[in-house]
Amino acid sequence: MNVTIYHNPACGTSRNTLAMIRNAGIEPDIIDYVKTPPSRAELAKMIADAGLTVRQALREKDTPYAELGLDNPDLTDDQLLDAMLAQPILINRPFVVTPLGTRLSRPSELVLEILPETHKGAFTKEDGEKVLDAEGKRIV
């Protein structure tokens, strides 16, 4: 299965998502989106395919969101996309694209919705939260 993760290795949620993909027996294409951001068209498509608005795909925490006045409700989607492309840290993460769909994997276990059920045993997040049991089934 061809899987792409737009990853930030400094982000725990992104690391957990990557680990869950690998737990499914998949080695994804990993794009460090801060260093290699998607094109405008790719970003807009990922956001739409994930069922989000551009504003929902904006990252506020630990970014220049407030300093840039991006909380202004009058800003258009084009203006928000411009800001995200100019400063990729503003793109919320991680986006994951598979043949089964696209998700902004926040929380990280949302990635399970677009992966095959090929998990290899239990999975626990970095913070100790158990996500999959010993049979690779989701713990609800």
C-alpha positions in Angstrom: 0.0 0.0 0.0 1.3 3.4 -1.0 1.2 5.7 2.1 2.6 9.3 2.4 2.9 11.1 5.7 3.6 14.8 5.9 5.7 14.5 9.0 7.4 16.7 11.6 9.9 14.6 13.6 9.7 17.2 16.4 6.0 16.5 16.9 4.9 13.6 19.2 1.6 13.2 17.4 3.4 12.9 14.1 5.9 10.4 15.6 3.0 8.3 17.0 1.2 8.4 13.6 4.3 7.2 11.8 4.8 4.4 14.3 1.2 3.3 13.8 1.7 3.2 10.0 4.8 1.0 10.5 2.9 -1.2 13.0 0.6 -2.0 10.1 3.6 -3.3 8.2 3.8 -0.3 5.9 6.9 1.8 5.3 5.5 5.1 4.1 6.9 7.9 2.0 8.0 10.4 4.7 7.9 14.1 3.7 9.3 16.5 6.2 6.8 19.2 5.3 8.7 22.0 7.1 11.7 21.4 4.8 9.8 20.3 1.7 6.2 21.7 1.9 3.6 20.5 -0.5 2.6 22.6 -3.5 -0.4 24.9 -3.2 -2.5 22.4 -5.2 -1.3 19.4 -3.2 -2.1 21.2 0.1 -5.5 22.4 -1.0 -6.3 18.8 -2.2 -5.2 17.2 1.0 -7.3 19.6 3.1 -10.4 19.0 0.9 -9.9 15.3 0.8 -9.6 15.2 4.6 -13.0 17.0 4.7 -11.5 20.1 6.4 -11.6 23.8 5.8 -8.4 25.6 5.2 -8.8 27.2 8.7 -9.1 23.8 10.3 -5.8 22.8 8.7 -4.0 25.8 10.3 -1.8 25.1 13.3 -2.0 27.7 16.0 0.1 26.3 18.8 3.9 27.0 18.7 3.6 28.9 15.4 3.5 32.6 14.3 -0.3 32.2 13.9 -1.2 35.1 16.3 1.7 37.4 15.3 0.5 37.1 11.7 -3.1 37.9 12.6 -4.3 34.7 11.2 -7.2 34.6 13.7 -8.8 37.4 11.6 -12.1 35.8 10.3 -12.0 38.0 7.2 -9.0 36.3 5.8 -9.8 34.2 2.7 -8.8 30.6 2.1 -6.3 31.9 -0.5 -4.7 34.2 2.1 -4.5 31.4 4.7 -2.9 29.0 2.1 -0.4 31.7 1.2 0.6 32.0 4.9 0.8 28.2 5.2 3.1 28.0 2.2 5.2 30.9 3.3 5.7 29.4 6.7 5.0 25.6 6.5 5.1 25.3 10.3 1.5 26.7 10.1 0.3 23.5 8.4 -1.2 21.3 11.0 0.3 17.8 11.1 0.5 15.1 10.3 -1.4 14.7 7.1 -1.5 11.1 5.8 -2.6 10.1 2.3 -3.4 6.5 1.4 -5.6 4.8 -1.2 -8.2 4.6 1.5 -8.4 8.3 2.2 -6.6 11.4 3.6 -6.6 12.4 7.2 -5.2 15.1 9.4 -4.2 12.5 12.1 -4.9 14.6 15.2 -5.3 12.6 17.4 -2.8 10.1 15.9 -5.2 7.2 15.9 -7.3 8.8 13.2 -4.8 7.3 10.8 -6.3 3.8 11.6 -9.3 4.9 9.6 -7.3 4.9 6.4 -5.0 1.9 7.0 -5.6 -1.8 6.3 -6.1 -4.0 9.3 -2.6 -5.5 9.1 -1.3 -4.3 12.5 1.4 -6.4 14.1 0.4 -6.6 17.7 -0.2 -4.0 20.4 0.6 -0.4 20.0 1.1 2.2 22.8 1.7 5.9 22.2 4.7 7.7 23.5 2.7 9.0 26.4 1.6 5.5 27.5 -1.9 5.5 26.0 -2.8 2.1 24.6 -4.3 2.2 21.1 -4.1 -1.4 19.8 -4.4 -4.7 21.8 -2.1 -7.7 21.4 -4.1 -8.8 18.3 -3.8 -5.4 16.7 -7.4 -4.5 17.3 -8.3 -0.9 18.3 -8.9 -0.3 22.0 -12.0 1.9 22.3 
